[in-house]
Amino acid sequence: MGCLERALCYIRRKKMKSVLLLLLFLVINSMVLGTLGIRKVSLGLAEELRKNAESKIILESMDVNRPFGETDMQAIKDVPNVNRLNRISEIQAVSTTCIPVAGSEGSEDMFCIHGYDKLENDSPFADKVYRLTEGDYPQESDEVVVSQFLAEHNGIQPGDKIIFETTDGSGQETVVTGLFLSGMERSQTENVRTVNRIENQIYGTADFVNRLSGGNSFINVAVYVNDPEQLIETKETLEKMYQGRAAIGITDRTFQKLKMMIGQTGRITLLIFILTMAAGSLITGLLLAMWMRNRKTEIAVLISLGISKKDILSQMVLEEMIIYSLAFAGAGMAVKFLLPQISNSLAIMQEGSMTPELSSGWMLLVLCLGLAGAVVLTVIAIFPYMKKPVKEILSEMEG
């Protein structure tokens, strides 16, 4: 009878020991595969976060007579790591179809028109200072949102048109797409100039403001980066380009907060992985050591029948490898079913759209390492009996 047949016979004969070892390997593999799966998602989320965290650098012109121009915008776009820009313009204008809410006595009846490439970002709306009460943000170059108080003052509804004119006489027609409120309108004093009152702030696109002014100038620009990890390097590059001309700041709170949460998840899963491997190896080694001690009689009988120590060692190694392989297959199926449910219960894992699963490469690596570990532990457990002379083993059996 070969070593493989003897190994299978022993597993069938010692059902309780085999089942106990199978369950032990099943728990160890389930925890190892589960923690590796969650760790893989954490690393994937970190990469996805770099692209979607919208970390940015804000450049504010320090000289109103020297705003940023199209040449500056192109130069900023050419800086490595720059993703996109949100250009911000501003101009004062009058209207022939809309009367502003009156401010301090003697101030001109003018509106302050703010232009953004994307109004939802980098504006008082993004900071929750203003909120839309009706309609949508402007998307086209001839669309604006106005204060709800200004709309009531002039009988304006979303969809109505307003004509604005600058001091040089140029004018542009716009469509009102939405109304907003800040909640601070009634707390303003009578000393606020008309153009500075909240009700007289008009928000549209940067292209509309530039068309109204007849030029291409921007007072601020928000520079979004591709990789937040290189945000400081990008800021330093822009500081060298606009030293003394622009005040530069960074906004990176979202990325840093989520990065810390993902880092904590990664450290926890790594700790669980290490503890699982250490505890599993210790418990498995102790069990094998106790069981091998009780197999001295079996070893002596096999040796007396003329079976070599090498053949006996191969049999016992095959026993552990067979049981481990069955446990690994069961753990793989259990983790594949349970891992999505576990990850969905973790808030940090809900930030991304990645599916928590292990690649075939990781599965194969864990299998190989587990089999190697089972072989090493088996050899260590049986080694004291393999090094003894045959006569000593037989005499211990007789005693």
Disulfide bonds with the S-S distance in Angstrom:
none
